[in-house]
Amino acid sequence: MKYPVLEASILVVQDGATDNASGADNQQERLSVGSISPDVGNFLAGFALGEGSFMIVCRPRVDYRRGWKISAAFNVSQNDIVPLELFREQLGCGTIRKAGNDGWYLEVSSLRDIRSAVIPFFHRFRLIGTKATDFELFEEAAAIPLETRPQ
């Protein structure tokens, strides 16, 4: 059974690449985290508890003032694309891509989307255990103004 998804946002997959045909980047189409039903939100939080990751990536870059490029990302992976589509529809952001292991992954790497959708989602639908601690550290790091411009 396929979960219902918003008609306003369509994911087009061709040869393992995705094209966000309508929506995740259009703030007018993004739903409020408050409008997510508790059943769906709790399912997705549980799904992220097992399959999700919160990452802060630091890469050395000589063209950056401090010598590092820092970026944040939330991702969740699965062999079945349906839960990832549901997650993306509920957050109103992110990109779904084919993974190298014949699975799929959803990634939200825009700091704006992390701050406006991912963090509020996990405030409303709480994680537990070490994943909750990971999220708290991720949220703290995402609040730091990150250098985004080269020298």
Helices and strands as residue ranges (DSSP letters): E 11-14, E 17-20, G 27-29, G 33-35, H 38-51, E 52-60, E 68-78, H 81-91, E 95-98, E 104-108, H 111-113, I 114-118, H 119-124, H 129-142
